[in-house]
Amino acid sequence: LSLCSCYDTDACLEQNARVGGVDGISMPEWALTAKRVELLKGRGCVIDSWLVNDIERLVGLTAIGVDAITTDNLAFFAMAIAPETESEPGVS
């Protein structure tokens, strides 16, 4: 189910039940908050966020439980999942 606004999302949440046959929600990144993600996940929804073109927002959305991210820049994924490495003193 694709939702395009906070109003649509909140209306769906107010129904207090899952929409028949819907396993996931796709919505714009600006409409996702930690509380909305928590409520949607509590109803068993997989959450896809679009269009995320800011690395900090991408990391933040994954931290609050968003399952999938749609972006125009695939390099963000490499940056977001790259392990933090510490170099030894004197080694570059």
N, C-alpha and C positions, 0 to 999 in steps of 0.2 A: 504494500500500500504506500503510495507516495503522498506525503503531506507537505504543503507548501507554506504553511504559516503556523505561528504559535497558537492562533485561534483554532485551526484544524486539529492540531495535536491535543490541545486541552479538551476540545469537544470529544475527541476519541477517548481520552482518558476518563472523562466524566461518565462514559457509558459503563464503566466498571466491568467490562468484559472484553474478550477478544472478538474481533470481527471474524466471522466464520471463514475458514480457509486462508486467513492471513497469518503468515509466520514471521513477517518482518515489516519494518517501517523504514522508508527512505525519506529523508528530510534535509533541508538546508542547514548548514553548520550553525548559522546564527540563531536558529530556533532551538538548538539543543542546550539544555542545562543539565547539571548533575541530577537534579530532582526529576526532570522529565525522563532522563535515561533510566534512573532507578525505577520509576513507575512503569515504564515500557518493558524493562527487563523483568519486572515482577509479574507481568502478564505473559511472559514467555516470548517476547518479540526479539528478533535479531534486528539490530539498528545499523543502517547505512547512512552516512552523512555526506552531503555534497555541498558544494564545491569547495574543497579545502585547499587553499593555495598558500597557506601560512604555516611554516614548520612548527611554530610554538602552539598554534591552534590544533594541528594534527596530533602532536604529542599530548596535549590537554584532553582532546576527545578520546584518545585511546586510554588515557588514565582514568577517565570516568566510565569506561565500559563500552564505548562505541565499537561495534564489531567490524565494520567495513568503512572505508574512506574512498571517496571519489575525488580525484584531483587532476589538474592539467599537467602536473609536474611530477613524474615518477621518481626523480632524484630525491624528493622529499622522503620517500620510503627508505632509501638507503641511508639517509641521514638519521632518520627516526629510529631505525633498528640497529644501526652500527654500534657495536659494543664500545664502551668508553675504554680507552687504552691510556695507560700512563707510561711514559717513556722513562727509562732509567736515567739517572743523572749522567750527563756527558754523552748520552746516546741520542742521536737525532734521526 
